[in-house]
Amino acid sequence: MQRGKIYPSKTTLNLAQRERNPLNLGVTLPTMILLVIAVAAFSKFGVVDRLHAVSTADAQAVQQELLVSQVQEKTADYEQVLEKYQSESLRKNASTGGADPMECLKLVETNLLDKSQVSSFTIASDTITVKLSGVTLNDISAIYQQLMKSDLVSGVQVYNAASSQKSEKATAAMTITLAVDKSAQSGTDKGAAS
């Protein structure tokens, strides 16, 4: 027995299809809004603000370079002015009987710099005023004795030596009176007064 081929028994086709709306506004619209906001935020913070910061930094760098060039232009003759000042200072001190500034500087270097921290010092015609720190009271005493041995020094006064204990570091102000030719100095003063 041979059976024949079996064919489908349905003789009609259902051609009705449901329409699908690919653009569902309830989902698509919020997604598009979020995407636009994300792109705008990235553009603002990631690109525009960074470009603005770079251009501001460039403008400040150009301004600083301009200031540096102005300072360099104004101080171009510093070496000549310094040399003139030093020679005039030496000539003035020599003519008024004051101490030689280079000798005073050598005195500060040899007696103070290796034993203390010199915060500042000023040299006048017959005095050197020094501010010291980082020394003990014993160090100040040793510096005093060393200075008094110098032929350039006629007296030393120490002010404001402050420390709570002998071994602690102190700060002090020191006035060094220089041994200068007073007759030359008074002679120039008399000449200036008459």
C-alpha positions in Angstrom: 0.0 0.0 0.0 1.3 3.1 -1.1 0.2 6.3 0.4 0.3 9.4 -1.6 1.7 12.7 -0.7 -0.2 14.7 1.9 -0.9 18.3 1.0 -2.1 21.0 3.3 -5.8 21.2 3.6 -6.1 25.0 4.2 -7.2 26.7 1.0 -7.2 30.3 2.1 -4.5 32.7 3.1 -4.7 35.4 5.8 -3.1 38.5 4.4 -4.1 40.8 7.2 -1.0 42.1 9.0 -0.8 44.2 12.1 1.0 47.5 11.5 3.9 48.2 13.8 4.9 51.8 14.4 8.7 51.8 14.5 8.8 55.3 16.0 7.1 55.0 19.3 7.1 58.6 20.6 6.8 57.6 24.2 10.3 56.0 24.1 11.9 57.8 21.2 11.3 61.4 22.3 12.9 61.1 25.8 15.8 59.1 24.4 16.5 61.8 21.8 16.2 64.6 24.4 18.8 62.8 26.7 21.1 62.2 23.7 20.9 65.9 22.7 21.6 66.9 26.4 24.6 64.6 26.6 26.1 65.9 23.3 25.5 69.5 24.4 27.1 68.9 27.9 30.1 67.1 26.3 30.6 69.9 23.9 30.3 72.6 26.6 32.5 71.0 29.3 34.7 68.8 27.2 35.5 71.1 24.3 34.4 74.7 24.7 35.5 75.2 28.3 38.8 73.6 27.7 39.4 75.7 24.6 38.5 78.8 26.6 40.9 77.8 29.4 43.7 77.2 26.9 43.2 80.6 25.3 43.1 82.3 28.7 46.4 80.6 29.7 47.9 81.6 26.4 46.9 85.2 27.0 48.3 85.2 30.5 51.6 83.7 29.2 51.9 86.4 26.5 51.2 89.0 29.2 53.9 87.5 31.5 56.4 87.4 28.6 55.7 91.0 28.0 56.3 91.9 31.6 59.5 89.9 31.6 60.7 91.6 28.5 59.9 95.0 30.1 61.8 94.1 33.2 64.8 92.9 31.2 64.7 96.1 29.2 64.7 98.3 32.3 67.5 96.3 33.9 69.6 95.8 30.9 72.3 98.2 32.2 72.3 96.8 35.7 75.9 95.6 35.6 77.1 99.1 34.6 75.0 100.8 37.3 76.2 98.3 39.9 79.8 98.9 38.9 79.3 102.7 39.0 77.6 102.5 42.4 80.4 100.4 43.8 83.1 102.7 42.5 81.3 105.8 43.7 80.7 104.1 47.1 84.4 103.3 47.4 85.4 106.8 46.3 83.0 108.4 48.7 84.1 106.3 51.7 87.7 106.9 50.9 87.1 110.7 50.6 85.1 110.9 53.8 87.4 108.7 55.8 84.8 105.9 56.0 85.6 102.2 56.1 86.2 100.3 52.8 83.0 98.5 52.0 85.0 95.5 50.6 86.9 95.2 53.9 83.6 95.4 55.8 82.1 92.6 53.5 85.2 90.5 54.1 84.8 91.1 57.9 81.2 89.9 57.7 82.1 86.9 55.6 85.0 85.7 57.8 83.5 86.3 61.2 79.8 85.8 60.8 78.7 83.7 57.9 80.4 80.5 59.0 79.2 80.8 62.6 75.6 82.0 62.1 72.8 82.7 59.7 73.0 86.4 58.7 69.5 87.6 58.0 70.6 91.0 56.8 73.3 93.6 57.2 73.9 97.2 56.4 77.2 99.1 56.0 77.4 102.8 56.9 80.5 104.9 56.9 81.6 103.8 60.4 79.1 101.0 61.4 77.9 97.7 60.3 74.4 96.6 61.5 73.8 92.8 61.4 70.8 90.7 62.2 71.8 87.1 63.2 69.7 84.0 63.7 70.4 80.3 64.4 73.1 80.9 67.0 73.5 80.0 70.6 74.4 82.6 73.2 77.8 81.0 73.4 78.2 81.5 69.6 77.3 85.2 70.0 80.0 85.5 72.7 82.6 83.8 70.4 81.6 86.0 67.5 82.0 89.1 69.8 85.4 88.1 70.9 86.5 87.3 67.3 85.3 90.7 66.1 87.0 92.6 68.8 90.4 91.0 67.7 90.0 92.7 64.3 91.9 95.9 63.6 88.9 97.2 61.6 86.6 97.0 64.7 86.6 99.5 67.5 83.5 98.2 69.3 80.6 95.7 69.2 77.2 96.0 70.7 74.7 93.2 70.9 71.0 93.9 71.1 68.0 91.6 71.4 69.8 88.3 72.0 66.9 86.1 72.8 66.9 82.5 74.0 65.3 80.6 76.8 68.2 78.2 77.4 71.9 78.2 76.7 71.7 75.4 74.1 68.8 76.8 72.2 69.2 78.8 69.0 68.9 82.6 69.5 68.4 85.7 67.3 70.4 88.8 67.8 71.0 92.3 66.4 74.6 93.4 66.4 76.1 96.8 65.8 79.8 96.8 64.9 81.6 100.1 65.2 84.4 100.5 62.7 87.8 102.0 63.4 87.9 104.8 60.8 90.0 108.0 60.5 87.7 110.5 62.3 90.0 113.5 61.4 89.4 112.9 57.7 85.7 112.5 58.3 85.4 115.6 60.5 87.5 117.6 57.9 85.0 116.7 55.2 82.1 117.6 57.4 83.7 121.0 58.2 84.3 121.7 54.5 80.7 120.8 53.7 79.4 123.1 56.5 81.4 126.2 55.4 
